[in-house]
Amino acid sequence: MDDFENFDTLFAADRSFAYGEQTITKILKSRRSVDNELLIEKLLKTLGVERPHDFYPPRSNQTLRDLHSQIIDSPSPNHHKQSLLYYILKDIPDNNSTASSFARAVYLPEKYRIFIDGIWLLDRGDFENALDYLTEPVLIPTFPEEILYILCTHPDQRDDQLPLAYYYTVSPAVTTPKVIAALFSKLALSSVTDAFFWSRKQGETSHKNLFEQLITTVLNGPEGADRARRSVELIHLPFSKEEETWFETYLTDGKGKSLPGAKDAITVRGMTSGKSITMAGLAEANTGKSDHTMEWSSLGSSYEQDSMTSAR
């Protein structure tokens, strides 16, 4: 299709086509869930389209024509323009028939089609299917931090493993503070140990903040055996001297002092680090403000038994 620059040819099946009210409402709702900017709007900006909100979603046939003109008038390469048009054609409620025909007609490169399929699904909140496309090896990661942040924070995305699947598959560089914090929250829920070592790879300031975030995530988790297990995992981590100081300061004088089991965590940590703390001392700590749901005494006894076994 050499004449994709002609709107009436591109929309030959319905030259008066306009987005339905229900479609517009869904798109606007999706936009509000992602810091008020969809991935398609980020792409439009890369083509030089100013104020994408004015054109997408198009409220009328004329606005759709204006959007088409904005894309066509861009100095970008044709396959970039065609990729954006492919996205828009996917909005037509015809089971992707028009979009697929267009992609074949203009010989849209596979990696561009796969990427657009992925972000279109992500913009629509179909996270799992979106990842099937966005983790394809053929793709060069585009907007990886933005995609990761959406997977971590979107209110309708409740699978904590999806952002980790994307992160470990794509291996994007994560440098934006809000994305680091969002990703770390998922890492901390998935594996205390992995999150701990990952935090060490960040800058010193981020490292300290993430270390404290990890403590909060673990001790403030839902009551029960899982919190107890994760708390013991945290306490047995190989802290550096600096991290040891952060741990004690955060739980005694910092924001973490009111966390469930804060005093107990310091006491049991003293045992693991070789400090002179007896079980009697642990029992005394547990008579103060502590979290009995964690069963620190039995966990401490288990630790002592493990230590004796290791020493044999």
Disulfide bonds with the S-S distance in Angstrom:
none
